[in-house]
Structure formats: structure tokens, C-alpha cells
Amino acid sequence: MKRITLAVVLVSVLIFGYGVVKAMAQEMMSKSGETSEASKLLGKSVKNSQGEVFGTITDVVTGPEGGVGFVVLKYWVSDDTQKRVAVPFGRLSCKEQGCILNTSKEAFDSAPVFVFEEDLAEPKLAEEIYRYFGVQPYWTEEGAEK
């Protein structure tokens, strides 16, 4: 009986997760206010204004309010080591050619890391990442005042 209940719960989570991902992929707001598909961001290169490449967007993560909270970048630290960094979506300026993140390579290399996207649902880590990149988390009182 426990296995059946577990199976029903897992299927429900998968169906709900698919719906969330599908909704994210269908529509999100870019900085310019134009609607674009999240899937168009996947695989885009992210650089700073000096042209230093930070990495490639591999995922989009929703925030507590359901809006796009983070983009996940993957980059190579060395020949055999990858690092994943979550960047607040509002810090990026994206165009067809790629995205710009106005920060130094050194600051990016020191950004907080995470293991699983689910870690980003932890308010303390999410707030730490937002503040690291100089953004008030929009779900906090300070961020809501703007």
C-alpha cells in the first residue's frame, strides 16, 4: 500500500513539475518588458561587458512568487571541473547574441554555489545569492518597497 501511495505522489509531482517547467518555458518577461520564451535563453553564453565569458545558461528557476528567480550558469573551472552558479534573473541583460552580467570575473568566480536547484528554494541561500549580486530579493520587505 505504501508503494502505491508513493507512486501516486511521485507521478503527481512529475506532472506538476512538468506543468511548471512548461509554463516557464512558454513565457517570461525580459528586462525590456517583451515576452520571450525561456527556452530561448537555454544555451546562451553569458559574458561581462569586458567580453569575459562566465558560462552558459543551463536552467531557469522560478522564485517564491512564481516569477523567474534565477538563471543557472554552468562553466568550466578547470579541464575536469564544472561549477554551477545561480544568478538573479534581473541582473542579466539579454539580447539575441547572448547575455551580459555586469560583474567582474573575480566576483563571479567567488559567487555562492549550490548543488541542486531545490537548494535555491531555501530562502536563506536565495537571499544570499541575490544580495551577493547586489539585488534586493523581491520577496522580502526591502525588495517589495521598490
C-alpha positions as CSV (number, residue, x, y, z in Angstrom):
1,M,0.0,0.0,0.0
2,K,2.9,2.4,0.8
3,R,4.4,1.7,-2.6
4,I,1.2,2.6,-4.4
5,T,0.9,5.8,-2.4
6,L,4.5,6.7,-3.1
7,A,4.0,6.0,-6.8
8,V,0.9,8.2,-6.9
9,V,2.8,11.0,-5.1
10,L,5.8,10.7,-7.4
11,V,3.6,10.8,-10.5
12,S,1.7,13.8,-9.2
13,V,5.0,15.6,-8.5
14,L,6.2,14.8,-12.0
15,I,3.0,16.0,-13.6
16,F,3.1,19.2,-11.5
17,G,6.8,19.8,-12.3
18,Y,6.2,19.3,-16.0
19,G,3.4,21.9,-15.9
20,V,5.6,24.4,-14.1
21,V,8.5,23.9,-16.5
22,K,6.2,24.1,-19.5
23,A,4.7,27.3,-18.2
24,M,8.1,28.8,-17.5
25,A,9.3,27.8,-21.0
26,Q,6.2,29.3,-22.7
27,E,6.5,32.8,-21.3
28,M,8.7,35.0,-19.1
29,M,9.5,38.7,-19.1
30,S,12.8,40.0,-20.3
31,K,14.2,43.3,-18.9
32,S,12.9,45.2,-21.9
33,G,9.3,44.1,-21.0
34,E,9.0,42.0,-24.1
35,T,7.7,38.4,-23.7
36,S,10.2,35.8,-24.7
37,E,10.4,32.0,-24.4
38,A,12.6,30.7,-21.5
39,S,13.8,28.0,-23.9
40,K,15.5,30.7,-26.0
41,L,17.7,31.5,-23.0
42,L,19.0,28.0,-22.6
43,G,22.4,27.6,-24.1
44,K,23.1,31.3,-24.3
45,S,26.5,32.5,-23.4
46,V,26.8,35.0,-20.5
47,K,29.7,37.5,-20.5
48,N,30.6,40.7,-18.8
49,S,30.9,44.0,-20.6
50,Q,34.7,43.3,-21.0
51,G,33.8,40.2,-23.0
52,E,35.0,37.7,-20.4
53,V,32.8,34.6,-20.7
54,F,31.2,33.4,-17.5
55,G,29.4,30.4,-18.7
56,T,26.2,29.0,-20.5
57,I,22.7,29.2,-19.2
58,T,21.6,25.6,-18.5
59,D,18.4,26.2,-16.5
60,V,15.8,28.7,-15.4
61,V,14.5,28.5,-11.8
62,T,11.3,30.1,-10.6
63,G,11.2,32.2,-7.4
64,P,8.8,32.0,-4.4
65,E,6.2,34.2,-6.2
66,G,6.3,32.0,-9.4
67,G,8.3,34.5,-11.5
68,V,11.7,33.8,-12.9
69,G,14.1,34.0,-9.9
70,F,17.4,32.7,-11.2
71,V,19.2,31.5,-14.3
72,V,21.7,28.8,-13.7
73,L,25.1,29.1,-15.4
74,K,27.5,26.2,-15.9
75,Y,31.1,26.9,-16.6
76,W,34.4,25.1,-16.5
77,V,36.7,25.9,-13.6
78,S,39.4,23.6,-14.9
79,D,39.7,20.9,-17.6
80,D,37.8,18.4,-15.5
81,T,35.7,20.6,-13.0
82,Q,32.5,22.4,-13.7
83,K,30.8,24.9,-11.4
84,R,27.1,25.9,-11.4
85,V,26.2,29.4,-10.3
86,A,22.7,30.9,-9.9
87,V,22.3,34.5,-11.0
88,P,19.3,36.6,-10.2
89,F,17.4,37.0,-13.5
90,G,17.1,40.7,-13.1
91,R,20.9,41.1,-13.2
92,L,21.1,39.9,-16.8
93,S,20.7,42.0,-19.9
94,C,19.8,39.5,-22.7
95,K,19.8,40.0,-26.4
96,E,19.8,37.6,-29.3
97,Q,23.6,37.3,-29.3
98,G,23.8,36.4,-25.6
99,C,23.5,37.9,-22.1
100,I,25.6,40.4,-20.2
101,L,26.2,40.2,-16.5
102,N,27.9,43.4,-15.2
103,T,30.3,42.0,-12.7
104,S,34.0,41.1,-12.7
105,K,35.3,37.7,-13.4
106,E,36.8,37.6,-9.9
107,A,33.4,38.4,-8.3
108,F,31.7,35.8,-10.4
109,D,34.2,33.1,-9.5
110,S,33.5,33.8,-5.8
111,A,29.7,33.7,-6.2
112,P,27.8,31.3,-3.9
113,V,27.4,27.8,-5.3
114,F,24.6,25.3,-4.9
115,V,24.2,21.6,-5.6
116,F,20.6,21.1,-6.6
117,E,18.0,23.6,-8.0
118,E,15.9,22.6,-5.0
119,D,18.6,24.3,-2.8
120,L,17.5,27.6,-4.4
121,A,14.1,27.3,-2.7
122,E,15.8,27.7,0.6
123,P,15.1,31.4,1.5
124,K,18.4,31.9,3.2
125,L,20.5,30.7,0.2
126,A,18.3,32.5,-2.3
127,E,18.6,35.8,-0.4
128,E,22.4,35.3,0.0
129,I,22.7,34.9,-3.8
130,Y,20.5,37.9,-4.5
131,R,22.5,40.1,-2.1
132,Y,25.8,38.8,-3.4
133,F,24.9,40.1,-6.8
134,G,23.7,43.5,-5.4
135,V,19.9,42.9,-5.7
136,Q,17.3,43.0,-3.0
137,P,15.2,39.8,-3.1
138,Y,11.9,40.8,-4.4
139,W,10.0,38.5,-1.9
140,T,11.4,40.4,1.1
141,E,10.2,43.6,2.6
142,E,13.2,45.6,1.3
143,G,12.6,44.3,-2.2
144,A,8.9,44.8,-2.1
145,E,9.3,48.5,-1.3
146,K,10.7,49.4,-4.7
